[in-house]
Amino acid sequence: MIGQVLGHCRVVAKIGEGGMGVVYRAYDEVLHRDVALKVVKKDARLDTSSSQRLLHEARASSSLAHPNICTIHEVGENEGELYIVMELVEGKSLAAMCAAVGLAPESVLRYGVQIASALARAHDRGIVHRDLKTANVVISADGLVKVLDFGLAKQVGSSIFEGPTRSFASIENTSSVIGTLPYMAPEILRGDAADYRSDLWALGVVLYEAASGRLPFGGRTGFEISSAIMREIPNPLGPPVPPGLWAIIQRCLTKEPIQRYQRAGEVQAALEAVQSAGIVSASPGPDPGAPRTTVLHSVRHAHVRKGDFLLLLGTTKGAFILRSNAQRSRWEVGGPYFHGHSVYAMAFDNRGGQHRIWASTASYWGTLLRSSDDFGKSWTNPQQAPLRFPVDTGVSLKNIWQITLGRPEEPDVLYCGVEPAALFETRDAGETWSLVRGLFDHPHRPRWMPGNGGLALHTILLDPADKQRMYVAISAGGVYRTTDGGHTLTPQNHGIRATTMPEKYPEFGQCVHKIVMHPARPERLFLQSHWGLYRSDNCAENWFDIANGVPSDFGFAMITHPRNRDCVYIVPVESDEFRCACDGRLRVYRTRNAGVSWEPLFRGLPQKRAYETVLRDAITADAFDPVGIYFGTRSGQLFGSRDEGRTWQKILEGLPSVVCVRNAVVEDTSAGLGPTLPKPAPTPSHQTKSRSKSKTQRPKR
């Protein structure tokens, strides 16, 4: 073959030989590039129709444009020789790299995420690999994974004899068996057709082999290997393999397909969660000598006094605490706390007379929930993550998106919404947390799809009129409601469009960005979705569109007015593709009639080239009279209004991207004395038409 020309590629040298055929290095004389040219082995089973099916399959696979999939440039036939021209990948096979002892857990996670990402792309296009194995995974010198031979095994008919497998000559009709025996899923050995979940089984074998240097199911003969696959449990992988990675491998290697992950994207998300947690060894027990709190001496702190007003800012590079008084005109800034960590959720807990600040902190070393009782001077220093998934779930915590206080009469209860989408609850003020299994074990869960920001439970609403009722919003799963305290949850998405799905009004799967409720009318909810503004007047049983007069119904941020139950604020962005303020003009939109009409609020906000984005939790409202509205942008600017949005002022700039803004009034501290605000007036159950000018109200939580 050396020197021959197939198509417009001249064969230069032989690279190797596998079950599918011989691979050559070739030179594309038209496009002037080096390529890999695979000449498919001639096989009596590969008749004319099979050849055409192979060409069709290869052409379909060539559409898989993905950085972790080896690109197919051309397929053809020359004098009976079938050939495939592919991207030339320089590197080592994963089989060669992990031989004998396996790889470091960090490498297994890094490569596993890329393999799962490649599978996710192929599965989305309806292509099953059918012969995934470490020999079909090549790692470049800079750590980039390339998965080879997508979808080709079915048409070529590579059998259980291929590669390093042992002889299996005793099995009859082996031509009907496709793949490489040690990587075959049990259902294939039972005679069922391969599907996406068979690829996920093979991925589990690949991860096991990469982590340990050995296959999970062995034997001296093909019969022993197949028997082990069908009946045996693989030997556990202990340290240095982290428990989270081992849990993922175990779930991939579940014998019944229905009990495995159902999508490659789920495996990818789980691997990324373990990777982001930085767990590279067995979880140690808590160090009794380690400090339980961290005192921050080198950070500038705000000097908080009784009666002060606070803004809590979470950013992608730390948290900040801003202090002012009832006039809210001058601000003292404390922070950054957790320098370099992403702080996506904060909360101020004043129940029981305390003044506790909660913050989620995410970094390479994991996501932790911390608290401070002295306004940031010191923070709890957990030796183990307070929030973590049970081992049996095979899932690791990636991020905490929401911290929600329990009801006033339950001062030790808190809830957290996390990624991957789940709800956690504590009843001992954060000492221990439990996973709400009613949601985690929901039959819809395997079919929730991550949005651009991941698969996150980002909103938790407690019904003040019904202690058993709670709502959660999941991106991209939709709205779910419980009426029995979390034991069971039902989807509540009737009327909400899903523009990116074939079914425009599915039961679940909508990418909901935010839901809000006014405590004086808990049966009414407002919702900002991925293309959609909605209202429900019957506890989320039905939703109807209220996008009347807004420049775009795409956005993230949404809050209610603390006293006017018909008043809602949003910040629209232009589109899914361009998630910036519409027409480059930063405007907050307000409705005072529950969505019948909307008005822009922009006096004092930039109206030219203001390509800003306000994320879902980066806006808050106090309960002064008049009400103050505050929001932060992804460009690191903080704006505020002291007159319900009629005029705006820039409070701060030069921050990292702002992802969370919360507010609070300090009712009592031991740090000193200062001005005391009058007690708040009771919240009316109807819209207040006139405001008192003689009293200033305290915010309510």
C-alpha positions as CSV (number, residue, x, y, z in Angstrom):
1,M,0.0,0.0,0.0
2,I,2.9,2.4,0.6
3,G,3.0,4.9,-2.2
4,Q,-0.5,4.2,-3.4
5,V,-3.1,6.9,-3.7
6,L,-6.6,6.4,-2.4
7,G,-8.9,9.3,-3.2
8,H,-6.5,12.2,-3.1
9,C,-4.4,10.7,-0.2
10,R,-1.0,9.2,-0.8
11,V,-0.1,6.4,1.6
12,V,3.2,7.2,3.4
13,A,3.8,4.6,6.1
14,K,2.0,2.0,8.2
15,I,1.0,3.1,11.6
16,G,-0.7,-0.1,13.0
17,E,-3.3,-2.8,12.6
18,G,-6.4,-3.5,14.5
19,G,-9.6,-5.5,14.3
20,M,-11.2,-3.2,11.8
21,G,-8.2,-2.9,9.4
22,V,-4.8,-1.4,8.8
23,V,-4.1,2.2,9.6
24,Y,-1.6,4.2,7.5
25,R,-0.1,7.6,7.7
26,A,-1.0,9.4,4.5
27,Y,-0.7,12.8,2.9
28,D,-3.7,14.7,1.5
29,E,-2.4,16.1,-1.7
30,V,-5.3,18.5,-2.2
31,L,-5.6,20.0,1.3
32,H,-1.9,19.5,2.0
33,R,-2.2,17.9,5.4
34,D,-1.2,14.7,7.1
35,V,-4.0,12.3,7.8
36,A,-4.7,8.8,9.0
37,L,-6.0,6.4,6.4
38,K,-7.8,3.2,7.5
39,V,-8.2,0.5,5.0
40,V,-11.0,-1.8,6.1
41,K,-10.1,-5.5,6.2
42,K,-11.7,-7.6,3.5
43,D,-14.2,-10.0,5.0
44,A,-16.5,-12.5,3.4
45,R,-19.2,-11.2,5.6
46,L,-18.8,-7.6,4.2
47,D,-20.9,-7.9,1.1
48,T,-22.0,-5.1,-1.2
49,S,-24.9,-4.0,1.0
50,S,-22.8,-4.2,4.1
51,S,-20.2,-2.0,2.4
52,Q,-22.8,0.6,1.6
53,R,-24.1,0.6,5.2
54,L,-20.5,1.1,6.4
55,L,-20.0,4.0,4.1
56,H,-23.4,5.5,5.3
57,E,-22.4,4.9,9.0
58,A,-19.0,6.5,8.5
59,R,-20.5,9.5,6.8
60,A,-22.9,9.9,9.7
61,S,-20.0,9.7,12.1
62,S,-18.2,12.4,10.1
63,S,-20.8,14.8,11.3
64,L,-19.8,14.5,14.9
65,A,-17.8,17.7,15.2
66,H,-16.5,17.5,18.7
67,P,-13.0,18.2,20.2
68,N,-12.9,14.7,21.8
69,I,-14.0,12.8,18.7
70,C,-11.5,11.8,15.9
71,T,-12.8,13.6,12.9
72,I,-13.6,11.6,9.8
73,H,-12.7,13.6,6.7
74,E,-13.6,11.2,3.9
75,V,-15.0,7.8,3.2
76,G,-14.8,5.9,-0.1
77,E,-14.1,2.8,-2.1
78,N,-11.3,2.1,-4.5
79,E,-11.3,-1.1,-6.5
80,G,-13.1,-3.0,-3.8
81,E,-11.0,-1.4,-1.0
82,L,-13.1,0.4,1.6
83,Y,-11.1,3.3,3.2
84,I,-11.7,6.0,5.7
85,V,-9.7,9.2,5.9
86,M,-9.5,10.5,9.4
87,E,-7.8,13.1,11.5
88,L,-4.2,12.1,12.4
89,V,-4.0,11.9,16.2
90,E,-0.6,12.0,17.6
91,G,-0.4,10.4,21.1
92,K,-0.7,7.2,23.1
93,S,-3.6,4.9,23.6
94,L,-5.2,4.9,27.0
95,A,-4.6,1.2,27.1
96,A,-0.8,1.8,26.8
97,M,-0.9,4.6,29.4
98,C,-2.7,2.8,32.1
99,A,-1.1,-0.7,31.7
100,A,-0.2,-2.5,34.9
101,V,-0.7,0.1,37.5
102,G,-3.3,2.5,36.3
103,L,-3.3,6.3,36.3
104,A,-3.5,8.9,39.0
105,P,-7.2,9.7,39.9
106,E,-6.8,13.3,38.6
107,S,-5.9,11.9,35.1
108,V,-8.7,9.3,35.2
109,L,-11.2,12.1,36.0
110,R,-9.8,14.4,33.3
111,Y,-9.8,11.8,30.6
112,G,-13.2,10.4,31.8
113,V,-14.9,13.7,31.5
114,Q,-13.7,14.1,27.9
115,I,-14.8,10.5,26.9
116,A,-18.2,11.1,28.4
117,S,-18.5,14.4,26.6
118,A,-17.7,12.6,23.3
119,L,-20.3,9.9,24.0
120,A,-22.9,12.6,24.9
121,R,-22.4,14.3,21.5
122,A,-22.6,11.0,19.6
123,H,-25.7,9.8,21.5
124,D,-27.5,13.1,20.9
125,R,-26.9,12.4,17.1
126,G,-28.3,8.9,17.4
127,I,-24.9,7.2,17.1
128,V,-23.8,4.4,19.5
129,H,-20.1,3.6,19.6
130,R,-20.6,-0.2,20.3
131,D,-16.9,-0.8,20.8
132,L,-15.6,1.7,23.3
133,K,-12.4,0.5,25.0
134,T,-9.1,1.9,26.1
135,A,-7.4,0.9,22.9
136,N,-9.9,3.2,21.0
137,V,-9.0,6.2,23.2
138,V,-5.9,8.2,22.3
139,I,-4.4,10.9,24.5
140,S,-2.4,13.6,22.9
141,A,0.7,15.1,24.4
142,D,-1.3,18.0,25.9
143,G,-3.9,15.7,27.5
144,L,-6.6,16.0,24.9
145,V,-8.7,12.9,24.5
146,K,-9.7,11.6,21.0
147,V,-12.2,8.7,20.8
148,L,-11.8,6.6,17.6
149,D,-14.1,4.6,15.4
150,F,-17.5,6.0,16.4
151,G,-20.4,3.9,15.1
152,L,-18.2,1.8,12.8
153,A,-18.2,-1.5,14.8
154,K,-21.7,-2.4,13.8
155,Q,-21.1,-2.3,10.1
156,V,-17.6,-3.7,10.1
157,G,-18.7,-6.6,12.4
158,S,-15.7,-6.5,14.6
159,S,-16.2,-9.5,16.8
160,I,-15.3,-10.8,20.3
161,F,-12.0,-12.1,19.0
162,E,-10.7,-8.6,18.5
163,G,-7.9,-7.0,20.4
164,P,-6.5,-8.3,23.6
165,T,-9.4,-10.6,24.3
166,R,-9.0,-14.3,24.8
167,S,-10.1,-17.0,22.4
168,F,-13.8,-17.6,22.4
169,A,-14.1,-20.2,19.6
170,S,-16.6,-22.3,21.5
171,I,-19.4,-19.8,20.9
172,E,-21.5,-20.3,17.9
173,N,-22.5,-17.6,15.4
174,T,-20.0,-15.2,16.8
175,S,-20.6,-13.0,13.7
176,S,-23.7,-11.6,15.4
177,V,-21.7,-10.5,18.5
178,I,-20.2,-7.0,18.1
179,G,-17.5,-5.5,20.3
180,T,-14.7,-6.6,22.5
181,L,-15.6,-9.1,25.1
182,P,-14.2,-7.6,28.3
183,Y,-16.1,-4.3,27.5
184,M,-19.4,-5.9,26.5
185,A,-22.5,-5.1,28.6
186,P,-24.5,-8.1,30.0
187,E,-27.5,-7.4,27.8
188,I,-25.3,-7.8,24.7
189,L,-24.2,-11.2,25.9
190,R,-27.9,-12.1,26.5
191,G,-28.5,-11.3,22.8
192,D,-30.1,-7.8,23.1
193,A,-29.1,-5.0,20.8
194,A,-26.5,-2.4,22.0
195,D,-27.8,1.1,22.9
196,Y,-26.6,4.2,24.7
197,R,-26.5,2.4,28.0
198,S,-24.2,-0.3,26.6
199,D,-21.7,2.4,25.8
200,L,-22.0,3.6,29.4
201,W,-21.2,0.1,30.6
202,A,-18.1,0.2,28.4
203,L,-17.2,3.6,29.8
204,G,-17.4,2.1,33.3
205,V,-14.9,-0.7,32.2
206,V,-12.7,2.0,30.7
207,L,-12.7,4.0,33.9
208,Y,-12.0,1.0,36.0
209,E,-9.1,-0.1,33.8
210,A,-7.7,3.4,33.7
211,A,-7.8,3.7,37.5
212,S,-6.4,0.3,38.3
213,G,-4.5,-1.0,35.3
214,R,-6.7,-4.1,35.2
215,L,-10.1,-5.1,33.8
216,P,-13.0,-5.4,36.2
217,F,-14.0,-8.8,34.8
218,G,-11.4,-11.4,34.0
219,G,-11.0,-15.1,33.2
220,R,-8.7,-17.6,31.5
221,T,-11.3,-18.3,28.7
222,G,-14.0,-16.4,26.9
223,F,-16.6,-18.4,28.8
224,E,-15.1,-17.4,32.2
225,I,-15.0,-13.7,31.1
226,S,-18.6,-13.7,30.0
227,S,-19.7,-15.5,33.1
228,A,-18.0,-12.9,35.2
229,I,-19.6,-10.0,33.3
230,M,-23.0,-11.6,33.8
231,R,-22.8,-12.6,37.4
232,E,-19.8,-11.2,39.4
233,I,-19.2,-7.9,41.1
234,P,-15.9,-6.2,40.3
235,N,-13.3,-6.0,43.0
236,P,-13.6,-2.6,44.9
237,L,-11.1,0.1,44.1
238,G,-9.7,1.6,47.3
239,P,-7.3,4.4,47.8
240,P,-6.0,6.4,46.0
241,V,-9.2,6.1,43.9
242,P,-11.7,8.6,45.5
243,P,-15.0,7.2,46.7
244,G,-16.9,9.5,44.3
245,L,-15.1,8.1,41.3
246,W,-15.6,4.5,42.5
247,A,-19.3,5.2,43.0
248,I,-19.6,6.4,39.4
249,I,-17.8,3.3,38.1
250,Q,-20.1,1.1,40.1
251,R,-23.2,2.7,38.7
252,C,-21.9,2.4,35.1
253,L,-21.3,-1.3,35.8
254,T,-24.7,-2.1,37.1
255,K,-26.0,-5.3,35.4
256,E,-29.4,-4.0,34.5
257,P,-29.4,-1.1,32.0
258,I,-32.3,0.7,33.7
259,Q,-30.2,1.0,36.9
260,R,-27.2,2.6,35.2
261,Y,-26.9,6.2,34.2
262,Q,-29.3,6.8,31.4
263,R,-27.3,9.5,29.6
264,A,-23.6,10.1,29.0
265,G,-24.2,13.7,30.1
266,E,-25.1,12.4,33.6
267,V,-21.8,10.5,33.8
268,Q,-19.9,13.6,32.6
269,A,-21.7,15.8,35.2
270,A,-20.9,13.3,38.0
271,L,-17.2,13.1,36.9
272,E,-17.0,16.9,36.8
273,A,-18.5,17.1,40.3
274,V,-15.8,14.7,41.7
275,Q,-13.1,16.6,39.7
276,S,-14.2,20.0,40.9
277,A,-14.3,18.7,44.5
278,G,-10.6,17.9,44.2
279,I,-11.0,14.5,46.0
280,V,-8.0,12.5,45.1
281,S,-7.7,10.2,48.1
282,A,-9.9,8.4,50.6
283,S,-11.9,10.9,52.7
284,P,-10.0,11.3,56.0
285,G,-11.8,11.6,59.2
286,P,-12.0,15.0,60.8
287,D,-8.8,16.2,62.4
288,P,-9.6,16.9,66.0
289,G,-6.7,19.3,66.2
290,A,-7.8,21.4,63.2
291,P,-9.4,24.7,64.0
292,R,-13.2,24.8,63.6
293,T,-13.1,28.5,62.6
294,T,-10.9,30.6,60.5
295,V,-10.2,34.1,61.7
296,L,-9.5,36.6,58.9
297,H,-7.0,39.3,60.0
298,S,-5.7,40.4,56.6
299,V,-9.2,41.3,55.2
300,R,-10.8,44.6,55.6
301,H,-14.1,44.3,57.6
302,A,-17.2,46.5,57.6
303,H,-17.8,47.8,61.1
304,V,-21.4,46.7,61.6
305,R,-23.5,48.2,64.4
306,K,-27.0,47.8,65.6
307,G,-29.6,49.1,63.1
308,D,-27.2,49.0,60.1
309,F,-28.3,47.9,56.7
310,L,-26.3,45.3,54.9
311,L,-25.8,44.1,51.3
312,L,-24.3,40.6,51.0
313,L,-22.6,40.1,47.6
314,G,-21.4,36.8,46.2
315,T,-19.1,36.9,43.2
316,T,-17.1,34.4,41.2
317,K,-14.0,35.4,43.2
318,G,-15.2,35.9,46.7
319,A,-17.8,37.5,48.9
320,F,-18.3,41.1,50.1
321,I,-20.3,42.7,52.9
322,L,-21.5,46.3,52.4
323,R,-22.7,48.3,55.3
324,S,-24.8,51.5,55.3
325,N,-27.6,53.1,57.4
326,A,-31.2,53.7,56.7
327,Q,-30.4,56.4,54.2
328,R,-28.4,53.9,52.1
329,S,-26.3,56.7,50.5
330,R,-22.8,55.8,51.7
331,W,-21.3,52.4,51.9
332,E,-18.5,50.7,53.7
333,V,-17.1,47.6,52.0
334,G,-15.7,44.5,53.8
335,G,-14.0,41.7,51.9
336,P,-13.2,39.9,49.8
337,Y,-13.9,36.8,51.9
338,F,-12.9,33.5,50.4
339,H,-10.6,35.2,48.0
340,G,-10.7,33.4,44.6
341,H,-13.7,31.1,45.5
342,S,-17.0,31.3,43.7
343,V,-19.8,32.3,46.1
344,Y,-23.1,31.6,44.4
345,A,-25.3,31.6,47.5
346,M,-25.5,33.8,50.6
347,A,-28.2,34.3,53.3
348,F,-28.6,36.3,56.5
349,D,-30.3,34.4,59.4
350,N,-31.7,36.5,62.2
351,R,-34.0,33.9,63.6
352,G,-33.7,33.4,67.3
353,G,-31.9,36.7,67.8
354,Q,-28.8,35.6,65.9
355,H,-27.0,37.5,63.1
356,R,-25.5,34.6,61.1
357,I,-24.3,35.0,57.5
358,W,-24.3,31.8,55.4
359,A,-22.1,31.4,52.3
360,S,-21.4,28.7,49.9
361,T,-17.8,28.6,48.7
362,A,-16.6,26.6,45.6
363,S,-13.1,26.1,44.5
364,Y,-10.8,23.5,43.1
365,W,-10.9,21.8,46.5
366,G,-14.6,21.4,46.6
367,T,-17.8,23.2,47.7
368,L,-18.3,24.0,51.4
369,L,-21.1,25.7,53.3
370,R,-19.7,28.2,55.8
371,S,-21.2,30.6,58.3
372,S,-20.1,33.7,60.3
373,D,-21.6,35.1,63.5
374,D,-19.4,38.2,63.5
375,F,-20.0,39.7,60.1
376,G,-17.1,38.1,58.4
377,K,-14.3,38.4,60.9
378,S,-14.3,34.6,61.4
379,W,-15.9,31.8,59.5
380,T,-16.6,28.1,60.2
381,N,-13.8,25.9,58.9
382,P,-15.5,22.5,58.1
383,Q,-13.0,19.5,58.1
384,Q,-15.5,17.6,55.9
385,A,-18.1,18.9,53.5
386,P,-21.3,19.4,55.5
387,L,-23.4,18.8,52.4
388,R,-22.5,15.6,50.5
389,F,-24.4,13.0,48.6
390,P,-24.7,9.5,50.1
391,V,-22.2,7.0,48.7
392,D,-25.0,4.9,47.2
393,T,-26.1,7.7,44.9
394,G,-22.9,7.7,42.9
395,V,-23.1,11.5,42.7
396,S,-20.8,14.2,44.1
397,L,-21.6,17.8,45.0
398,K,-20.6,20.3,42.4
399,N,-22.1,23.6,43.7
400,I,-24.6,25.1,46.1
401,W,-26.9,27.4,44.2
402,Q,-29.4,28.4,46.9
403,I,-29.6,28.8,50.7
404,T,-33.1,29.1,52.0
405,L,-34.1,29.7,55.6
406,G,-36.8,27.5,57.2
407,R,-39.9,29.1,58.7
408,P,-39.5,31.5,61.6
409,E,-41.0,28.9,64.1
410,E,-38.2,26.5,62.9
411,P,-35.0,28.4,63.6
412,D,-32.8,25.4,63.1
413,V,-34.2,24.4,59.7
414,L,-32.4,25.4,56.4
415,Y,-32.6,24.1,52.9
416,C,-30.0,24.1,50.1
417,G,-30.5,23.6,46.4
418,V,-27.4,22.1,44.7
419,E,-25.9,20.9,41.5
420,P,-26.4,18.2,40.3
421,A,-30.1,19.0,41.0
422,A,-31.0,18.0,44.5
423,L,-32.5,19.4,47.7
424,F,-30.8,19.1,51.1
425,E,-32.3,19.8,54.5
426,T,-30.9,20.4,57.9
427,R,-32.8,20.5,61.2
428,D,-29.9,21.2,63.5
429,A,-28.7,24.6,62.2
430,G,-26.3,23.1,59.7
431,E,-24.5,20.5,61.8
432,T,-25.9,17.6,59.7
433,W,-27.7,17.6,56.3
434,S,-29.9,15.0,54.7
435,L,-30.8,14.5,51.0
436,V,-34.5,14.9,50.3
437,R,-34.9,11.5,48.6
438,G,-38.4,12.3,47.3
439,L,-36.9,14.5,44.7
440,F,-33.6,12.7,44.2
441,D,-35.3,9.4,43.6
442,H,-38.0,10.9,41.3
443,P,-38.5,8.8,38.2
444,H,-38.1,12.0,36.0
445,R,-34.5,12.6,37.3
446,P,-32.7,10.4,34.7
447,R,-34.3,12.5,31.9
448,W,-33.5,16.0,33.3
449,M,-31.0,17.6,30.9
450,P,-28.3,20.1,32.1
451,G,-28.7,23.6,30.7
452,N,-25.8,25.8,29.8
453,G,-25.2,26.5,33.5
454,G,-25.4,22.8,34.5
455,L,-28.2,20.8,36.2
456,A,-29.0,23.0,39.1
457,L,-31.8,23.3,41.7
458,H,-31.6,27.1,42.1
459,T,-34.9,28.2,43.8
460,I,-36.7,27.0,46.9
461,L,-40.0,28.6,47.9
462,L,-41.8,27.8,51.2
463,D,-45.5,28.4,51.3
464,P,-46.2,30.5,54.4
465,A,-49.8,29.3,54.5
466,D,-49.1,25.6,54.3
467,K,-46.2,24.1,56.2
468,Q,-46.2,21.0,54.0
469,R,-46.1,22.8,50.7
470,M,-42.8,23.8,49.0
471,Y,-41.8,24.6,45.4
472,V,-38.4,24.1,43.8
473,A,-37.2,25.1,40.3
474,I,-34.6,23.2,38.4
475,S,-32.6,24.2,35.3
476,A,-33.5,22.3,33.2
477,G,-36.1,20.1,34.9
478,G,-38.9,22.6,35.6
479,V,-41.0,23.4,38.6
480,Y,-41.8,20.7,41.2
481,R,-44.1,21.0,44.1
482,T,-44.5,19.0,47.3
483,T,-47.6,19.0,49.5
484,D,-46.3,16.5,52.0
485,G,-43.1,18.0,53.2
486,G,-40.9,16.5,50.5
487,H,-41.9,12.9,50.6
488,T,-43.3,13.2,47.1
489,L,-43.0,15.9,44.4
490,T,-45.0,16.5,41.3
491,P,-44.1,18.5,38.2
492,Q,-46.0,21.8,37.9
493,N,-45.2,23.0,34.4
494,H,-48.6,23.1,32.6
495,G,-48.5,26.0,30.2
496,I,-44.7,26.6,30.2
497,R,-43.1,26.4,26.8
498,A,-39.9,24.5,26.2
499,T,-38.5,26.1,23.0
500,T,-35.5,23.8,22.7
501,M,-37.5,20.5,23.0
502,P,-39.5,18.7,20.3
503,E,-42.6,18.7,22.6
504,K,-43.3,22.4,23.2
505,Y,-45.3,21.9,26.3
506,P,-43.8,18.8,28.0
507,E,-44.7,17.5,31.5
508,F,-41.2,18.5,32.7
509,G,-37.8,19.5,31.3
510,Q,-38.4,23.3,30.9
511,C,-35.4,25.5,31.7
512,V,-36.9,27.6,34.4
513,H,-34.6,30.4,35.5
514,K,-36.5,31.8,38.5
515,I,-39.8,31.6,40.4
516,V,-41.0,34.1,43.1
517,M,-43.9,34.4,45.4
518,H,-45.4,37.1,47.6
519,P,-46.0,35.9,51.1
520,A,-49.3,37.8,51.3
521,R,-50.7,35.8,48.3
522,P,-48.9,32.4,48.3
523,E,-51.2,30.8,45.7
524,R,-49.8,33.2,43.1
525,L,-46.4,32.6,41.6
526,F,-44.4,34.4,38.9
527,L,-41.9,32.7,36.7
528,Q,-39.0,33.7,34.4
529,S,-38.1,30.9,32.0
530,H,-35.8,30.3,29.1
531,W,-37.9,32.3,26.7
532,G,-41.0,33.0,28.8
533,L,-42.7,35.1,31.5
534,Y,-45.5,33.5,33.3
535,R,-47.9,33.7,36.2
536,S,-49.9,31.1,38.1
537,D,-52.9,31.9,40.3
538,N,-53.5,28.4,41.5
539,C,-50.4,27.1,43.3
540,A,-48.6,26.4,40.0
541,E,-51.3,24.1,38.7
542,N,-51.5,26.2,35.5
543,W,-49.3,29.0,34.1
544,F,-50.2,31.7,31.6
545,D,-48.0,34.1,29.6
546,I,-47.6,37.7,30.9
547,A,-44.9,38.9,28.5
548,N,-46.8,42.0,27.6
549,G,-44.7,44.9,26.6
550,V,-41.2,43.6,27.5
551,P,-38.4,43.8,24.8
552,S,-37.6,40.1,25.5
553,D,-39.1,37.4,27.6
554,F,-35.6,35.9,28.1
555,G,-33.9,36.7,31.4
556,F,-32.8,35.4,34.7
557,A,-33.4,37.9,37.6
558,M,-36.9,38.3,39.2
559,I,-38.1,39.6,42.5
560,T,-41.3,40.7,44.1
561,H,-42.0,44.0,45.8
562,P,-42.0,43.3,49.6
563,R,-45.4,45.0,50.2
564,N,-47.2,45.2,46.8
565,R,-48.2,41.6,45.9
566,D,-48.9,42.7,42.3
567,C,-45.5,44.2,41.7
568,V,-42.6,42.3,40.2
569,Y,-39.2,43.4,38.9
570,I,-37.3,41.7,36.1
571,V,-34.1,42.4,34.0
572,P,-34.6,41.1,30.4
573,V,-31.7,40.1,28.2
574,E,-31.7,40.1,24.4
575,S,-31.6,36.4,23.6
576,D,-30.2,33.0,24.3
577,E,-27.3,33.7,22.0
578,F,-26.7,37.3,23.2
579,R,-27.3,37.3,26.9
580,C,-26.9,41.0,27.4
581,A,-29.2,43.9,28.1
582,C,-31.6,44.5,25.2
583,D,-30.2,47.0,22.6
584,G,-27.3,47.7,24.9
585,R,-29.5,49.6,27.3
586,L,-29.6,48.5,30.9
587,R,-33.2,48.6,32.1
588,V,-35.2,47.1,34.9
589,Y,-38.8,46.3,34.0
590,R,-41.6,46.6,36.6
591,T,-45.2,45.5,36.6
592,R,-47.6,46.8,39.2
593,N,-50.6,44.9,37.9
594,A,-49.4,41.3,38.1
595,G,-48.0,41.2,34.5
596,V,-50.9,42.9,32.6
597,S,-48.3,45.6,31.6
598,W,-44.6,46.4,32.2
599,E,-42.7,49.7,32.4
600,P,-39.0,50.3,32.0
601,L,-37.0,51.8,34.8
602,F,-33.7,53.3,33.6
603,R,-33.0,56.8,35.0
604,G,-29.4,56.7,36.1
605,L,-28.6,53.4,34.4
606,P,-26.3,53.3,31.4
607,Q,-28.2,53.4,28.1
608,K,-25.4,53.1,25.5
609,R,-23.2,50.1,25.0
610,A,-24.4,48.6,28.3
611,Y,-23.9,45.0,27.4
612,E,-24.7,43.8,30.9
613,T,-26.2,40.6,32.3
614,V,-28.0,40.3,35.7
615,L,-28.1,36.7,36.9
616,R,-31.0,35.0,38.7
617,D,-29.9,35.8,42.3
618,A,-28.1,39.0,41.7
619,I,-31.0,41.2,42.6
620,T,-32.8,42.0,45.9
621,A,-35.3,44.4,47.4
622,D,-35.3,45.8,51.0
623,A,-38.5,46.7,52.9
624,F,-37.8,50.4,53.6
625,D,-40.3,53.0,52.7
626,P,-39.7,53.7,49.8
627,V,-38.4,50.3,48.9
628,G,-34.8,49.9,47.8
629,I,-33.8,47.7,44.8
630,Y,-30.2,46.5,44.3
631,F,-28.6,44.4,41.5
632,G,-25.1,43.4,40.4
633,T,-23.9,42.6,36.9
634,R,-21.5,40.1,35.4
635,S,-19.2,42.9,34.6
636,G,-18.8,43.6,38.4
637,Q,-21.0,46.7,38.8
638,L,-23.5,47.2,41.7
639,F,-26.5,49.5,41.2
640,G,-29.1,50.6,43.7
641,S,-32.3,52.5,43.9
642,R,-33.8,54.1,47.0
643,D,-37.1,55.0,45.4
644,E,-38.5,51.6,44.1
645,G,-36.6,51.9,40.8
646,R,-37.5,55.4,39.6
647,T,-33.9,56.5,39.8
648,W,-30.6,54.5,40.1
649,Q,-27.1,55.1,41.4
650,K,-23.9,53.1,40.9
651,I,-22.8,51.9,44.3
652,L,-19.7,50.0,43.4
653,E,-17.7,48.9,40.3
654,G,-14.6,46.8,39.6
655,L,-16.0,43.8,41.4
656,P,-15.7,40.2,40.0
657,S,-18.8,38.9,38.3
658,V,-21.7,39.3,40.7
659,V,-23.9,36.2,41.1
660,C,-25.7,36.8,44.3
661,V,-27.1,39.9,46.1
662,R,-28.9,39.7,49.5
663,N,-29.9,42.3,52.1
664,A,-30.5,42.5,55.8
665,V,-31.0,44.8,58.7
666,V,-28.9,44.2,61.9
667,E,-31.3,44.1,64.8
668,D,-28.9,43.4,67.6
669,T,-25.1,42.9,67.9
670,S,-22.5,43.0,70.6
671,A,-20.1,45.0,68.4
672,G,-21.4,48.4,69.6
673,L,-24.4,50.7,69.6
674,G,-25.8,52.8,66.9
675,P,-29.0,54.2,65.4
676,T,-32.0,52.0,65.9
677,L,-34.6,51.7,63.2
678,P,-38.3,51.9,64.1
679,K,-40.2,48.6,64.2
680,P,-41.7,47.6,60.9
681,A,-45.4,48.0,60.2
682,P,-47.2,44.7,59.6
683,T,-47.3,43.6,56.0
684,P,-50.9,44.1,54.6
685,S,-52.7,41.4,52.7
686,H,-53.6,44.0,50.0
687,Q,-51.8,46.5,47.9
688,T,-50.8,49.6,49.9
689,K,-51.7,52.7,48.0
690,S,-50.2,55.4,50.3
691,R,-46.9,55.4,52.0
692,S,-46.1,56.7,55.4
693,K,-43.5,59.5,55.3
694,S,-42.8,59.6,59.0
695,K,-41.6,56.0,59.6
696,T,-38.9,53.9,58.1
697,Q,-39.6,50.2,58.0
698,R,-37.1,47.5,58.6
699,P,-36.7,44.8,55.9
700,K,-38.4,41.5,56.5
701,R,-36.8,38.1,55.7
